[in-house]
């Protein structure tokens, strides 16, 4: 815990990031509590901040992750249900037409991974 501190802003961000992605780090909380040992109001503010950050940050991070997951799922589902052409294939077709107007030819071949996925 020697590198997890609030000596400067980057170190504080790293400490709060580890708080967010890991479990409750009691040594850090005890140190923050010990800093304000003779100031009960500041001590309670520090403890309230640590507890609220520990509770709120995973909830916010999980909600953002969930929202992105649902959005991606919805987009993929809409694309599969609509039966529209794949956006990559549509872009390649547009590019072929554009190049054909200039007298050029675009040659493409599907990769082995693309063949397996279909």
N, C-alpha and C positions, 0 to 999 in steps of 0.2 A: 504493500500500500504506500510505499515511499513516493511513487510517481503520481498517485492519485491525490491531488490537493487542489486548493483554491488560491495558490500563490499569485497566479496571473490568469487572464481570461482564457487563453488556450488550454491551460491545465484544468481550469474549472469546467470548460466544455467537455474535455476528455473524461473527467470524473463524472459529470452528469450523464454522459453517454454510457459509461459503464454501469451507472445506476439504472439506466433505462433498459439495457439489454441483459443484465444479470440479476442476481438476487440481492436482497437487502445486505448492504455492507456495514455491519455494525461498527467496525473500527473507525471508519470515516465519520459516522454519525457521532460516535463518542468523542472524537477529536473536535468536531465542530461544536459539540456540547461543552467540552472542556474550555474552549476559547472564551465562552461567555459564562464561566462558572459563577462569577460574582455579579452578573447582570441577568436577573431572572426573566425580564421581558425579552431581551435579545435572545436569550437561550431558548425561550418558547417559540420565538419567531423562527429561529434556525431549525428547530425540531419540526415545526409545522411545515416549513418549506421542504425539508427533506422528505417528510411523510407524504405531503401532497404531490411532490414531483415523482416520487416512487409509485404512487397510485395512479396519477393522471397520465404520465408519459407512456406506459405500456398500453393503456386504454386508447390513447390518441394514435399511437403507432399501429395498434391492431386494427383500429377503425379505418385508417388510411389504407393499410394493406388489404383489408376486406373490400373496401370501395373499389380499389384498382382491380382486384380479382373479379368482382362481380361485373365491372365494366368490360373487361377483356372477354369474359364468358359471354356476356350479352352480344358483343360485337361478333364473336365467332359464330354464335348461334344464329344471329340475323343473317350473316353471310351464307351459312349452310342452308338455312330455310329459304332464302330468296332465290337460290339457284343461280345467282349472278356469277359471271366469270371471275376468276381469281384476279385480284388487283395487279399482281405481278404480270400475269399473262395479258391483261388489258393494257398495261403500260408497254409491254414488249410489242403488242400489236400496233399501238399508236406510234411507237418508235419505228417499226418497220415501214409503216405508211409514210411517215415523215421522211425517212431516208430514201424510200422508193421514189418520192417526188423529186429528190435531188439526184436520182440515178445511182444510188448506192444500195447495197444489199447487206442486211444484218443477218448473220448466220448464228443460230443458237442451237444448243443441244441440252437436253435435260440430264442432270447428274444422276449417278446411281442412287444417291440418297432420295432424290425426287421420285425415281421409279419405284423404290421400295415403299415410300409413303403413300403412293396411290395404289 
